[in-house]
Amino acid sequence: MTHANAALCTRALRLLLPASGRHRAPAGTRPPAPVEQPPAPPLSGEEIGLVRPYVVAHETRLRHLRAARRRTLRIAPRGLRIGVER
């Protein structure tokens, strides 16, 4: 009976206590802190060779639309209506 109890305790301790293998780090050491890299600037469609042409065309069209909106807002206080269909 004593042998069975000792074997049971040994199995329980192996499950509960950490292993003492050679791959285990010493208790007082910490892993090195990760080095933070600055974020990379976003790339436009023209800078990447693997972008589909319709994506570049869409970005160009959006750029033109934004410029037209800015132009309209810049002229609107003067009472001129450009790009408005009525």
C-alpha positions as CSV (number, residue, x, y, z in Angstrom):
1,M,0.0,0.0,0.0
2,T,2.8,2.4,0.8
3,H,4.4,1.8,-2.6
4,A,1.0,2.6,-4.3
5,N,0.7,5.8,-2.3
6,A,4.2,6.9,-3.1
7,A,3.6,6.3,-6.8
8,L,0.3,8.2,-6.7
9,C,2.0,11.2,-4.9
10,T,4.8,11.1,-7.5
11,R,2.4,11.3,-10.4
12,A,0.4,14.1,-8.8
13,L,3.6,16.1,-8.1
14,R,4.7,15.7,-11.7
15,L,1.4,17.1,-12.9
16,L,1.4,20.0,-10.5
17,L,5.0,21.1,-10.3
18,P,7.0,22.5,-13.2
19,A,9.5,20.3,-15.0
20,S,13.2,20.7,-14.2
21,G,14.6,20.0,-17.6
22,R,17.6,21.6,-19.2
23,H,15.5,23.6,-21.6
24,R,13.9,25.5,-18.8
25,A,15.0,29.1,-18.3
26,P,16.4,30.0,-14.9
27,A,13.9,31.6,-12.5
28,G,15.6,35.1,-12.4
29,T,15.9,35.8,-16.2
30,R,13.4,37.6,-18.4
31,P,13.0,37.4,-22.1
32,P,14.4,40.5,-24.0
33,A,11.9,43.3,-24.6
34,P,10.7,43.4,-28.2
35,V,12.1,46.2,-30.3
36,E,9.4,48.5,-31.6
37,Q,9.8,49.5,-35.3
38,P,8.2,52.7,-36.6
39,P,5.2,52.1,-38.8
40,A,5.9,51.9,-42.5
41,P,4.3,54.7,-44.6
42,P,1.3,53.6,-46.7
43,L,2.0,52.8,-50.3
44,S,-0.1,54.2,-53.1
45,G,-1.2,52.0,-56.0
46,E,1.4,53.3,-58.4
47,E,4.3,52.4,-56.1
48,I,3.4,48.7,-56.1
49,G,3.8,46.7,-59.2
50,L,1.3,44.0,-58.3
51,V,-1.8,46.2,-58.1
52,R,-4.6,45.6,-60.6
53,P,-5.1,48.5,-63.0
54,Y,-8.7,49.0,-62.0
55,V,-7.7,49.6,-58.5
56,V,-5.3,52.4,-59.6
57,A,-8.0,53.8,-61.9
58,H,-10.5,53.9,-58.9
59,E,-8.0,55.7,-56.7
60,T,-7.3,58.2,-59.4
61,R,-11.0,58.8,-59.9
62,L,-11.5,59.3,-56.2
63,R,-8.6,61.8,-56.1
64,H,-10.2,63.8,-59.0
65,L,-13.6,63.8,-57.3
66,R,-12.1,65.1,-54.0
67,A,-10.3,67.9,-55.9
68,A,-13.6,68.8,-57.6
69,R,-15.4,69.0,-54.3
70,R,-12.7,71.2,-52.8
71,R,-12.8,73.5,-55.8
72,T,-16.6,73.7,-55.5
73,L,-16.4,74.5,-51.8
74,R,-13.7,77.2,-52.4
75,I,-15.9,79.0,-55.0
76,A,-19.3,78.6,-53.2
77,P,-18.9,81.6,-50.9
78,R,-18.6,83.8,-54.0
79,G,-22.0,82.8,-55.2
80,L,-20.8,80.8,-58.2
81,R,-22.3,77.4,-58.9
82,I,-20.0,74.9,-60.5
83,G,-20.8,71.2,-60.8
84,V,-24.3,71.6,-59.5
85,E,-27.0,70.6,-62.0
86,R,-30.4,72.3,-61.5
